[in-house]
Amino acid sequence: MELNEAQVNKATSALLKYFETTKKNDLLADESPVWLVLATKIPPEHSKVKPIRIPLKYPIYNKDAEVCLITKDPQSEYKEMLKEQGITRINKVIGVTKLKKKYKPYEAKRQLCNSYDIFLSDDRVIPILPKLIGKSFYEKKKNPVPIKMRKGILLKEITNALNSTYYFINSGGCSSIKIGLTNQTPEEIAENIMYSINYIVEKVPGKWKNIQRLSIKTNKSISLPIYSSLPDEAKKIEFEPIKKVDEDEKDEENEEDEKDEENNDEENEEEDGEDDDDDEDDE
């Protein structure tokens, strides 16, 4: 199963044209993410805390993106590690203890969530984060992305994290994946979709057979479809083998054939008799 690339290009062009039209009418409108909305026929049984990393051809986190890193304690140790390796993409480092104390109030958590474009986290503390950061992070699709905080691979981990997007599996039948930005070209967004779709489908239980619909949207737009599966009934009809005649139906057909043959024989005998009578009259 593959997406129709022409349909994807058509949808991305239409979406960005719509966004530009609304932006002219709203001078305060900000650039928006472009979301790939995935609807499944059968939803996952459980949501997952760790998002699934999906590579992109054109990154959605540029050099100006604000990045926050959540680490184990002491946070000073990891700040030093970043400095030693010359890593400058991290704007803020927060240790678990500081997260518990300074960002305990709901308003503090909300402000923290709004202050950064993406949150990275030491993969060892990911399981305890849902209780510490609150639901606002998950509602805004800013779940912290796990990375391995190891010397020698840290730069690669951070680079890969910022060059990817993330599939957050929830218990509902619909998931939204950030696939581009409205300041990218329609072609770049379309290429991101075509490049990443097989990685995404591979992580869906049932793969293509379980995907009902794919569409794209901005934060405030309607959804534009780029893929829709056939209804199940249509699939059954399409792939249903030719129906075999039941044995009972065969017997009934044979009985009718035999009756027809008997009737034909009787008619033939009557015609023969009439012919014999005619012959006797002629004599």
Phi, psi and chi 1 to 4 in degrees:
 res  aa     phi    psi   chi1   chi2   chi3   chi4
   1 MET       -  135.2 -175.1   71.1   66.2      -
   2 GLU  -138.3  153.2  -69.2 -175.9   -0.1      -
   3 LEU   -75.2  151.8  -73.8 -179.4      -      -
   4 ASN   -83.0  108.9 -175.6  -41.3      -      -
   5 GLU   -62.4  -35.2 -171.0  169.8   -3.5      -
   6 ALA   -64.2  -40.1      -      -      -      -
   7 GLN   -66.5  -38.6  175.2   64.1   22.7      -
   8 VAL   -63.6  -45.6  173.3      -      -      -
   9 ASN   -62.8  -39.6  -82.6  -71.8      -      -
  10 LYS   -63.4  -42.3 -175.5  177.9  178.5 -179.3
  11 ALA   -68.8  -42.3      -      -      -      -
  12 THR   -65.5  -38.4   55.1      -      -      -
  13 SER   -64.4  -44.8  -64.7      -      -      -
  14 ALA   -64.6  -39.1      -      -      -      -
  15 LEU   -65.1  -44.5 -174.5   66.6      -      -
  16 LEU   -70.0  -33.1  -68.4 -168.6      -      -
  17 LYS   -64.1  -41.9  -76.4 -179.1 -178.2  178.0
  18 TYR   -63.5  -42.1  173.8   80.6      -      -
  19 PHE   -62.5  -43.1  177.9   79.0      -      -
  20 GLU   -63.6  -36.0  -71.8  -58.2  -41.0      -
  21 THR   -65.2  -45.1  -60.0      -      -      -
  22 THR   -69.6  -30.8   57.5      -      -      -
  23 LYS   -67.5  -34.8 -168.8  176.2  179.0 -177.9
  24 LYS   -65.1  -33.1  -71.3  178.2 -177.8  178.1
  25 ASN   -83.8  -12.7  -61.9  -30.5      -      -
  26 ASP  -132.8   95.6 -176.1    1.3      -      -
  27 LEU   -66.3  -17.8  -61.8  177.9      -      -
  28 LEU   -93.2    1.0  -61.6  178.0      -      -
  29 ALA   -66.0  134.3      -      -      -      -
  30 ASP   -94.3  165.9  -65.4  -34.4      -      -
  31 GLU   -62.5  147.6  -65.3  -63.8  -27.3      -
  32 SER  -122.1  150.4  169.4      -      -      -
  33 PRO   -67.9  154.6  -14.3   27.0      -      -
  34 VAL  -105.5  124.3  174.3      -      -      -
  35 TRP  -103.8  136.6  -59.9   94.9      -      -
  36 LEU   -95.0  114.7  174.6   66.5      -      -
  37 VAL   -98.7  121.4 -177.0      -      -      -
  38 LEU  -111.7  119.6 -175.6  156.1      -      -
  39 ALA  -110.9  127.8      -      -      -      -
  40 THR  -105.1  156.3   56.6      -      -      -
  41 LYS   -73.4  -42.5  -61.7  173.7 -175.4  176.5
  42 ILE  -118.6  115.6  -58.2  174.0      -      -
  43 PRO   -69.9  155.2   24.9  -33.0      -      -
  44 PRO   -60.8  149.8  -18.9   30.5      -      -
  45 GLU   -72.0  -33.1  -66.9 -177.4   -0.8      -
  46 HIS  -137.4  147.4  -54.6  -72.6      -      -
  47 SER   -81.0  161.8   58.0      -      -      -
  48 LYS  -123.2  138.8  -65.7 -175.5  178.0 -179.2
  49 VAL   -72.3  -42.0  174.7      -      -      -
  50 LYS   -82.7  121.7  -72.7 -173.8  177.3 -177.6
  51 PRO   -73.3  157.2   27.4  -33.2      -      -
  52 ILE   -95.1  126.4  -63.3  170.4      -      -
  53 ARG   -76.4  130.0 -175.6 -179.5  -64.0  178.4
  54 ILE  -122.9  119.5  -55.1  -64.8      -      -
  55 PRO   -69.9  148.6   25.0  -32.7      -      -
  56 LEU  -123.9  151.7  -67.8  175.7      -      -
  57 LYS   -77.9  -39.3 -171.3  169.3 -176.1 -179.9
  58 TYR  -119.5  108.6  -63.3   98.1      -      -
  59 PRO   -57.9  148.8  -23.1   33.6      -      -
  60 ILE  -102.7   -4.3   55.2  177.9      -      -
  61 TYR  -113.3  101.7  -60.2  107.3      -      -
  62 ASN   -84.0 -173.8   55.9   35.8      -      -
  63 LYS   -66.8  -19.5  -66.4  179.9  179.6  179.9
  64 ASP   -89.4   -3.3  -62.8  -34.6      -      -
  65 ALA   -64.7  137.7      -      -      -      -
  66 GLU   -85.5  123.2  -65.7  -70.4  -39.8      -
  67 VAL  -121.4  129.3 -175.7      -      -      -
  68 CYS  -114.3  136.6  178.7      -      -      -
  69 LEU  -116.4  124.6  173.7   63.2      -      -
  70 ILE  -101.1  128.0  -58.3  172.6      -      -
  71 THR  -127.1  172.5   68.3      -      -      -
  72 LYS   -72.6  169.6  -69.6 -177.7   68.1  176.7
  73 ASP   -86.6  149.9  -66.5  -37.6      -      -
  74 PRO   -82.5  142.1   30.3  -33.1      -      -
  75 GLN   -67.2  -25.5   68.4  179.0   37.4      -
  76 SER   -61.9  -32.0   57.1      -      -      -
  77 GLU   -63.3  -39.5  176.5 -177.9  -32.5      -
  78 TYR   -81.5  -28.9  -62.5   98.9      -      -
  79 LYS   -61.6  -41.9  -76.9 -176.3  176.9 -179.3
  80 GLU   -65.7  -39.3 -172.6   61.5   31.2      -
  81 MET   -60.9  -43.2 -175.3 -173.1  -62.0      -
  82 LEU   -62.7  -41.0  -65.7  171.3      -      -
  83 LYS   -65.7  -42.6 -173.1  176.6  179.1  179.7
  84 GLU   -61.2  -36.5  -72.7  176.4   -1.4      -
  85 GLN   -93.4    4.6  -61.5 -167.2   34.1      -
  86 GLY    68.4   29.8      -      -      -      -
  87 ILE   -89.3  118.0  -61.3  171.8      -      -
  88 THR  -115.0    1.1   58.1      -      -      -
  89 ARG   -77.2  -11.4  -68.5  -66.3  -54.2  -86.0
  90 ILE   -91.1  122.0  -54.8  -60.7      -      -
  91 ASN   -90.3  -25.1  -57.4   96.2      -      -
  92 LYS  -149.9  136.7  179.5   78.0  171.2  177.1
  93 VAL  -118.6  128.1  177.5      -      -      -
  94 ILE  -128.6  123.5  -56.3  175.4      -      -
  95 GLY   -81.1  163.3      -      -      -      -
  96 VAL   -59.8  -42.9  170.4      -      -      -
  97 THR   -62.7  -44.0  -61.3      -      -      -
  98 LYS   -63.7  -37.0 -175.4  176.8 -179.1  179.9
  99 LEU   -63.2  -40.5 -172.7   63.4      -      -
 100 LYS   -66.5  -42.3  -71.8  178.0 -179.5  177.9
 101 LYS   -82.8  -52.2  -67.6 -179.9  177.9  179.9
 102 LYS   -78.1  -29.3 -173.3  174.3 -180.0  179.1
 103 TYR  -114.9   36.1  -61.0   97.5      -      -
 104 LYS   -75.7  -43.1 -172.4  174.0 -177.7  178.9
 105 PRO   -64.2  148.8  -20.3   33.2      -      -
 106 TYR   -58.1  -43.8  170.7   78.2      -      -
 107 GLU   -63.8  -35.8 -176.5   59.1   25.9      -
 108 ALA   -66.5  -39.5      -      -      -      -
 109 LYS   -66.0  -41.4  -68.4  175.3 -177.7  176.5
 110 ARG   -63.7  -43.1 -169.4 -176.0   67.9   80.8
 111 GLN   -65.3  -39.6  -72.1 -178.6    2.2      -
 112 LEU   -61.8  -44.1  175.9   63.1      -      -
 113 CYS   -60.0  -41.0  179.9      -      -      -
 114 ASN   -78.2  -13.3  -67.5  -24.9      -      -
 115 SER   -83.7  -15.7  -62.7      -      -      -
 116 TYR  -132.7  150.5  -61.4   92.3      -      -
 117 ASP   -80.1  -32.4  -62.1  -59.5      -      -
 118 ILE  -150.5  146.0 -176.6  172.1      -      -
 119 PHE  -116.8  127.1  -68.9   82.4      -      -
 120 LEU  -106.1  156.5  -52.2 -179.2      -      -
 121 SER  -150.1  145.0  173.3      -      -      -
 122 ASP   -54.9  125.0 -172.4  -34.4      -      -
 123 ASP   -59.8  -18.7   62.1  -11.6      -      -
 124 ARG   -76.0  -16.9  -66.8  167.9  -66.6 -175.8
 125 VAL  -107.5   -1.8  -56.9      -      -      -
 126 ILE   -53.3  -44.3  -76.1  -74.1      -      -
 127 PRO   -60.6  -26.6  -25.6   36.2      -      -
 128 ILE   -94.7   -4.3   66.5  171.6      -      -
 129 LEU   -71.0  -35.8  -70.3 -177.2      -      -
 130 PRO   -52.3  -39.8  -30.3   37.7      -      -
 131 LYS   -74.0  -26.6  -68.8 -177.8  178.9 -179.9
 132 LEU   -85.5  -33.1  -61.7 -179.0      -      -
 133 ILE  -101.7  -17.7   60.6  178.9      -      -
 134 GLY    84.1  172.1      -      -      -      -
 135 LYS   -76.0  -18.6   63.7 -179.1 -178.9 -180.0
 136 SER   -60.6  -34.0   59.3      -      -      -
 137 PHE   -62.9  -42.8  -80.8   74.1      -      -
 138 TYR   -76.9  -32.0  -61.3   92.7      -      -
 139 GLU   -66.6  -33.4  -71.2  173.5  -10.1      -
 140 LYS   -95.6   12.8  -66.5 -172.2  176.1 -177.5
 141 LYS    56.0   40.5  -58.3  -68.7 -173.1  -64.1
 142 LYS  -114.5   33.9  -72.5 -170.8  176.7 -178.4
 143 ASN   -53.4  134.3  -46.5   36.3      -      -
 144 PRO   -59.2  135.5  -27.4   37.2      -      -
 145 VAL   -91.8  125.2  173.1      -      -      -
 146 PRO   -72.9  136.0   25.9  -32.9      -      -
 147 ILE  -135.0  159.1   61.9  172.1      -      -
 148 LYS   -90.8  117.5  -62.3 -176.2 -176.2  -59.7
 149 MET   -87.1   73.8  -62.0  -70.0  -65.3      -
 150 ARG  -125.2  138.5  -48.1  -74.4 -170.8  -86.8
 151 LYS   -62.5  142.5  -71.4 -177.1  178.2  179.9
 152 GLY    95.5  -30.2      -      -      -      -
 153 ILE  -121.4   -1.4   64.0  168.8      -      -
 154 LEU   -62.7  -44.8 -174.5   54.1      -      -
 155 LEU   -60.7  -43.7  177.1   58.6      -      -
 156 LYS   -64.2  -40.6 -177.2  179.6  178.7 -179.1
 157 GLU   -61.6  -45.1  -75.8  -77.5  -65.2      -
 158 ILE   -68.3  -42.2  -67.8  173.5      -      -
 159 THR   -61.2  -46.4  -58.2      -      -      -
 160 ASN   -62.9  -38.5  -72.4  -17.1      -      -
 161 ALA   -63.8  -40.5      -      -      -      -
 162 LEU   -81.2  -12.4  -62.5  178.5      -      -
 163 ASN   -99.3   12.2  -72.2  -17.9      -      -
 164 SER  -124.8  170.5  -56.4      -      -      -
 165 THR  -119.7 -178.7 -169.9      -      -      -
 166 TYR  -139.6  137.1  -63.3   89.6      -      -
 167 TYR  -102.1  110.1  175.0   20.7      -      -
 168 PHE   -96.1  110.8  -58.5   97.3      -      -
 169 ILE   -84.1  118.9  -63.4  179.7      -      -
 170 ASN  -114.9  177.3   54.9   52.2      -      -
 171 SER   -84.9    0.4   55.6      -      -      -
 172 GLY   -88.5  179.7      -      -      -      -
 173 GLY   -93.1    4.6      -      -      -      -
 174 CYS  -132.6  134.9 -132.0      -      -      -
 175 SER  -131.7  144.2  -62.5      -      -      -
 176 SER  -114.7  129.7  -63.4      -      -      -
 177 ILE  -119.9  125.1  -57.3  166.6      -      -
 178 LYS   -70.3  113.8 -168.2 -177.2  -68.7 -174.9
 179 ILE  -112.7  -10.2 -154.6   68.4      -      -
 180 GLY  -175.4 -173.0      -      -      -      -
 181 LEU  -132.5  152.3  -59.5  168.6      -      -
 182 THR   -70.0  -13.3   51.2      -      -      -
 183 ASN   -90.2    4.0   58.8   10.5      -      -
 184 GLN   -90.4  166.4  -68.5  177.7  -44.3      -
 185 THR   -81.6  159.0   66.9      -      -      -
 186 PRO   -57.6  -36.0  -23.3   32.4      -      -
 187 GLU   -66.9  -39.7  -67.6   76.6   17.6      -
 188 GLU   -65.2  -42.3  -72.3  173.6  -22.1      -
 189 ILE   -65.7  -42.6  -62.0  171.2      -      -
 190 ALA   -62.0  -41.4      -      -      -      -
 191 GLU   -66.7  -35.8  -74.4 -171.0   50.4      -
 192 ASN   -60.7  -41.5  -89.2   -5.6      -      -
 193 ILE   -64.5  -50.0  -66.2  170.2      -      -
 194 MET   -64.9  -34.3  -60.8  -56.0  -63.0      -
 195 TYR   -72.0  -36.2 -177.6   80.3      -      -
 196 SER   -97.4  -15.1   64.8      -      -      -
 197 ILE   -59.8  -39.4 -169.1   62.1      -      -
 198 ASN   -68.2  -32.9  -72.3  -28.1      -      -
 199 TYR   -65.0  -39.9  -68.6   95.9      -      -
 200 ILE   -68.3  -50.2  -64.3  168.7      -      -
 201 VAL   -60.9  -33.9  172.2      -      -      -
 202 GLU   -60.9  -27.1 -170.5   65.5   26.6      -
 203 LYS   -92.6   -5.3  -59.7  -59.7 -179.7 -178.9
 204 VAL   -86.1  125.2  176.9      -      -      -
 205 PRO   -57.3  124.6  -24.0   33.8      -      -
 206 GLY    89.4   -8.9      -      -      -      -
 207 LYS    52.4 -136.9  -59.9 -179.7  173.9   55.7
 208 TRP   -60.4  -33.1  -82.2  109.6      -      -
 209 LYS   -62.9  -23.6  -68.9 -178.8  179.6  179.2
 210 ASN   -98.8    0.2 -168.0   28.8      -      -
 211 ILE   -91.3  119.2  -65.5  178.8      -      -
 212 GLN   -85.5  -42.2 -177.9   66.2   51.5      -
 213 ARG  -159.0  146.6 -175.5  175.2   58.1 -101.8
 214 LEU  -127.1  135.1  -68.1  170.1      -      -
 215 SER  -147.8  168.6   55.3      -      -      -
 216 ILE  -126.7  151.6   57.5  172.2      -      -
 217 LYS  -160.5  163.5   66.5 -176.0  -64.2  -67.5
 218 THR   -99.7 -174.6   63.3      -      -      -
 219 ASN   -61.1  -31.7  -74.9  -18.1      -      -
 220 LYS  -121.1    5.7  -63.5 -178.4  179.3 -179.7
 221 SER   -94.8  170.2   76.8      -      -      -
 222 ILE   -76.8  168.5   59.0  171.9      -      -
 223 SER   -90.0  135.3  -64.6      -      -      -
 224 LEU  -106.4  123.0  -60.7 -178.7      -      -
 225 PRO   -72.5  142.3   26.8  -34.0      -      -
 226 ILE  -124.7  -10.0   58.9  173.3      -      -
 227 TYR  -161.3  139.1  169.4   83.9      -      -
 228 SER  -146.1  131.2 -176.5      -      -      -
 229 SER   -79.1  158.3   70.0      -      -      -
 230 LEU   -69.5  149.1  -70.4  171.7      -      -
 231 PRO   -59.1  149.6  -22.3   32.2      -      -
 232 ASP   -56.9  -40.6  -69.9  -19.6      -      -
 233 GLU   -63.4  -38.6  -74.1  -59.2  -42.5      -
 234 ALA   -64.5  -36.9      -      -      -      -
 235 LYS   -64.5  -40.1  -72.9 -176.5  179.1  179.5
 236 LYS   -63.0  -42.3  -71.7  179.5 -176.8  177.4
 237 ILE   -66.7  -40.5  -66.3  170.6      -      -
 238 GLU   -64.4  -39.7 -176.2  179.4   -3.5      -
 239 PHE  -104.8    5.8  -64.4  104.1      -      -
 240 GLU   -72.3  129.4 -175.2  174.0  -23.0      -
 241 PRO   -66.9  160.2   24.2  -32.5      -      -
 242 ILE   -60.3  131.8  -62.0  173.4      -      -
 243 LYS   -70.4  134.2 -176.5  179.8  177.8 -178.1
 244 LYS   -87.8  147.4  -66.2 -178.2  179.5  179.5
 245 VAL   -74.9  132.9  178.9      -      -      -
 246 ASP   -66.4  154.5  -66.5  -25.3      -      -
 247 GLU   -60.7  -40.2  -66.6  -60.7  -35.6      -
 248 ASP   -61.7  -41.5  -66.7  -21.8      -      -
 249 GLU   -64.4  -38.1  -67.6  178.0   -8.2      -
 250 LYS   -61.0  -45.4  -78.9 -174.8  177.2  179.5
 251 ASP   -61.3  -42.2  -67.5  -21.9      -      -
 252 GLU   -63.5  -41.9  -70.5  176.6    1.8      -
 253 GLU   -63.7  -39.7  -70.1  177.0    0.4      -
 254 ASN   -64.6  -40.8  -69.3  -24.3      -      -
 255 GLU   -63.0  -41.6  -72.6  176.2    4.4      -
 256 GLU   -64.5  -39.2  -69.3  177.4   -1.4      -
 257 ASP   -63.2  -41.2  -69.3  -20.6      -      -
 258 GLU   -65.3  -41.2  -70.9  174.6    0.5      -
 259 LYS   -62.0  -43.0  -72.4 -179.7 -179.5  178.3
 260 ASP   -61.2  -41.1  -69.1  -20.1      -      -
 261 GLU   -64.5  -41.5  -71.1  177.1    2.0      -
 262 GLU   -62.8  -43.8  -70.7  174.9    1.6      -
 263 ASN   -61.6  -41.2  -67.9  -25.8      -      -
 264 ASN   -63.4  -40.0  -70.0  -23.9      -      -
 265 ASP   -63.6  -42.7  -69.0  -21.0      -      -
 266 GLU   -63.5  -42.9  -70.7  175.0   -0.8      -
 267 GLU   -62.9  -39.1  -69.7  175.1    0.4      -
 268 ASN   -65.7  -39.7  -69.5  -25.6      -      -
 269 GLU   -64.4  -40.6  -73.1  175.4    1.7      -
 270 GLU   -63.5  -41.4  -70.0  176.4   -1.9      -
 271 GLU   -64.4  -39.1  -69.7  175.9    0.5      -
 272 ASP   -63.3  -40.9  -68.8  -21.3      -      -
 273 GLY   -63.3  -42.2      -      -      -      -
 274 GLU   -63.5  -38.2  -69.9  174.4   -0.9      -
 275 ASP   -64.0  -38.8  -68.7  -21.8      -      -
 276 ASP   -65.1  -40.8  -68.8  -20.1      -      -
 277 ASP   -63.5  -41.9  -68.6  -20.1      -      -
 278 ASP   -61.7  -37.5  -68.7  -22.5      -      -
 279 ASP   -66.0  -40.1  -68.9  -21.9      -      -
 280 GLU   -65.7  -40.6  -70.5  175.2   -1.0      -
 281 ASP   -61.1  -38.7  -68.5  -22.9      -      -
 282 ASP   -64.3  -33.4  -69.5  -23.0      -      -
 283 GLU   -70.1      -  -66.3  175.0   -6.9      -
